[in-house]
Amino acid sequence: MCEDIAMVRVMFVGVAVASGILCYFWNLMCRYDLKMEEAKEALMRGAEEKRENRRQFLVRMDKRRGIALILCLAVCTGLTWLFMQYGYGPLKTVRYVMLLAILYPIAWEDAREKRIPNRWLVYLLLCRSVLFLAEMFLLSALRMENLKFTLFGGMVSGAVFYVAYVLSGHAIGMGDVKLVAVIGMCLGVGSAYLVMVVSLILSAFYGVFQVLRKKKGMKDEIAFGPFLALGTLAVLLIGA
């Protein structure tokens, strides 16, 4: 009994620390991409911009980054504890934490520029692919279930949102369609459907609120990425 408790504690600490460090570096990679885009824009304007390679950027540490790393570790520790209370295994816990970690910069950039960088979706897809291979190797008895869960979740979720993209007259961006498809690969069809419903409700409330404040008109577009991130967070926090 004591050995089982000790093993659970070790697993908890390992998952929390690994998730926190990965979360920190994923966000740094996204920041580096934005930095390189700014450097290209500066070069096009004829201004000189000091370029820094990715490795130098990732390993550099200062007070601000130290605080960011501590925050990532603290948040991931809390999420790991919550997900383990729901009975999730280490791989599922890491998958969910990484999804939330990459959704944060995606939501921020979409709110700022109304765009979802394809490269960041590739990061999320890469993370899911690595975890999928780990699940296939470590959970050999559930290989077909995991395969159906991942592929079916991505295809159905993406197809549903693509229909919404067409019916809305492209009011929903293709970036949102691709993001929903990747979320479906991480959460499965059922949870991805809940994410879509919650996100649509939140975006509707926000749109009405902005219209009442006369900040936006009825035909103005709003970034949907932040609502997908909030919807995903809500669904995962309630254990749905």
C-alpha positions in Angstrom: 0.0 0.0 0.0 2.8 2.4 1.0 4.7 1.5 -2.2 1.6 2.3 -4.3 1.2 5.7 -2.7 4.8 6.5 -3.2 4.6 5.5 -6.8 1.6 7.7 -7.4 3.4 10.6 -5.8 6.5 10.1 -7.9 4.3 9.9 -11.0 2.4 13.1 -10.0 5.6 15.0 -9.5 7.1 13.7 -12.8 4.0 14.5 -14.8 3.6 18.0 -13.2 7.3 19.0 -13.7 7.5 17.6 -17.2 4.3 19.3 -18.3 5.4 22.6 -16.7 8.7 22.6 -18.6 7.1 21.6 -21.9 4.5 24.3 -21.4 7.2 26.9 -20.9 9.2 25.8 -24.0 6.1 25.5 -26.2 5.2 29.1 -25.4 8.8 30.3 -26.0 8.7 28.6 -29.4 5.6 30.5 -30.3 7.1 33.8 -29.1 10.2 33.1 -31.2 8.0 32.7 -34.3 6.5 36.1 -33.6 9.9 37.6 -33.0 11.1 36.3 -36.4 8.0 37.7 -38.1 8.8 41.1 -36.6 12.4 40.8 -37.8 11.2 40.1 -41.3 8.9 43.1 -41.2 11.7 45.3 -39.9 14.0 44.1 -42.7 11.4 44.9 -45.3 11.1 48.5 -43.9 14.9 48.8 -44.3 15.5 48.7 -40.5 18.1 46.5 -39.0 16.9 43.8 -36.6 19.2 41.7 -34.5 18.5 38.1 -35.3 18.8 35.3 -32.7 18.7 31.6 -33.5 16.0 29.5 -31.9 18.4 27.6 -29.5 19.8 30.8 -28.1 16.4 32.2 -27.6 15.1 29.1 -25.9 18.0 28.7 -23.4 18.3 32.4 -22.5 17.1 33.0 -18.9 16.2 36.2 -17.1 14.0 37.3 -14.2 10.9 37.6 -16.4 11.4 34.1 -17.8 12.1 32.7 -14.4 8.7 34.0 -13.2 7.1 32.5 -16.4 8.7 29.1 -15.7 7.5 29.1 -12.1 4.0 30.0 -13.2 4.0 27.2 -15.8 5.1 24.7 -13.2 2.5 26.0 -10.7 -0.4 25.9 -13.2 0.6 22.5 -14.6 0.9 21.1 -11.0 -2.6 22.2 -10.3 -4.0 20.8 -13.5 -2.1 17.5 -13.0 -3.6 17.2 -9.6 -7.1 17.9 -10.9 -6.8 15.5 -13.8 -5.5 12.7 -11.6 -8.5 13.3 -9.3 -10.6 12.5 -12.3 -8.7 9.2 -12.7 -6.8 10.2 -15.8 -3.5 8.4 -16.6 -0.1 10.2 -17.1 -0.4 10.2 -20.9 -3.9 11.6 -21.0 -2.9 14.2 -18.3 0.1 15.4 -20.4 -2.1 15.5 -23.5 -4.7 17.7 -21.9 -2.1 20.0 -20.3 -0.2 20.4 -23.6 -3.4 21.2 -25.4 -4.2 24.0 -23.0 -0.5 25.2 -23.1 -0.5 25.7 -26.9 -4.1 27.0 -27.0 -3.0 30.0 -24.8 -0.7 31.6 -27.4 -3.1 30.7 -30.2 -5.9 32.5 -28.4 -3.7 35.5 -27.7 -2.6 35.9 -31.3 -6.1 35.3 -32.7 -7.5 38.0 -30.4 -4.6 40.4 -31.3 -4.3 39.8 -35.1 -7.4 37.6 -35.9 -5.2 34.8 -37.2 -4.1 31.4 -36.1 -0.6 30.6 -37.3 -0.4 27.3 -39.1 3.0 26.6 -37.5 1.4 26.6 -34.0 -1.2 24.1 -35.1 1.7 22.0 -36.4 3.3 22.2 -32.9 0.0 21.0 -31.4 -0.3 18.2 -34.0 3.3 17.2 -33.4 2.7 17.0 -29.6 -0.5 14.9 -30.2 1.4 12.6 -32.6 4.1 11.9 -30.1 1.6 11.1 -27.4 -0.4 9.0 -29.8 2.6 6.9 -30.6 3.3 6.5 -26.8 -0.3 5.4 -26.3 -0.1 2.9 -29.1 3.2 1.4 -27.7 2.3 1.5 -23.9 -1.4 0.6 -24.3 -1.2 -2.1 -26.9 -4.5 -3.6 -25.8 -6.3 -0.3 -26.7 -4.6 0.4 -30.0 -7.7 0.2 -32.2 -9.7 2.3 -29.7 -7.0 4.9 -29.6 -6.7 5.0 -33.4 -10.5 5.4 -33.8 -10.6 8.0 -30.9 -7.9 10.1 -32.6 -8.7 9.9 -36.2 -12.5 9.9 -35.9 -12.3 12.8 -33.4 -10.2 14.9 -35.7 -12.2 14.2 -38.9 -15.7 14.5 -37.5 -14.9 17.7 -35.5 -13.2 19.3 -38.4 -16.0 18.3 -40.8 -18.7 19.7 -38.5 -16.9 23.0 -38.2 -16.2 23.2 -41.9 -19.9 23.0 -42.5 -20.3 25.8 -40.1 -17.6 27.7 -42.0 -19.5 27.3 -45.3 -23.0 28.0 -43.9 -21.7 31.2 -42.1 -20.4 32.7 -45.3 -16.8 32.3 -44.1 -17.6 34.3 -40.9 -15.7 31.5 -39.2 -12.1 31.3 -40.4 -10.3 28.2 -41.8 -7.9 28.6 -39.0 -10.7 27.9 -36.6 -11.7 24.8 -38.6 -8.2 23.4 -38.4 -8.0 24.2 -34.7 -11.2 22.4 -34.0 -10.0 19.4 -35.9 -6.8 19.2 -33.8 -8.8 19.7 -30.6 -11.0 16.8 -31.7 -7.9 14.6 -32.1 -6.9 15.4 -28.5 -10.3 15.2 -26.9 -12.4 12.9 -29.1 -15.7 13.6 -30.7 -17.9 13.9 -27.6 -15.7 16.4 -25.7 -14.9 18.3 -28.9 -18.6 18.7 -29.5 -19.0 20.1 -25.9 -16.1 22.5 -26.6 -17.9 23.8 -29.8 -21.2 24.3 -27.9 -19.6 26.1 -25.0 -17.4 28.2 -27.3 -20.4 29.3 -29.4 -22.4 30.2 -26.3 -19.5 32.3 -24.9 -18.9 34.0 -28.2 -22.6 34.8 -28.5 -22.7 36.4 -25.1 -19.6 38.4 -25.9 -21.0 39.5 -29.2 -24.3 40.7 -27.7 -22.4 42.4 -24.9 -20.1 44.3 -27.4 -23.2 45.3 -29.5 -24.9 46.7 -26.4 -21.8 48.6 -25.5 -21.8 49.9 -29.2 -18.2 48.6 -29.5 -19.1 46.4 -32.5 -21.9 46.1 -35.0 -24.0 43.0 -35.8 -21.9 42.2 -38.9 -18.5 42.8 -37.3 -16.2 39.7 -37.0 -14.8 38.5 -33.7 -11.9 36.2 -33.1 -13.1 32.8 -32.3 -9.8 31.3 -31.1 -10.1 32.7 -27.6 -13.5 31.2 -27.1 -12.3 27.8 -28.3 -9.6 28.0 -25.7 -12.0 29.0 -23.0 -14.4 26.3 -24.0 -11.7 23.7 -23.9 -10.6 24.9 -20.5 -14.1 24.8 -19.2 -14.8 21.3 -20.5 -11.5 19.9 -19.1 -12.0 21.6 -15.7 -15.4 20.0 -15.2 -14.0 16.6 -16.2 -16.3 16.3 -19.2 
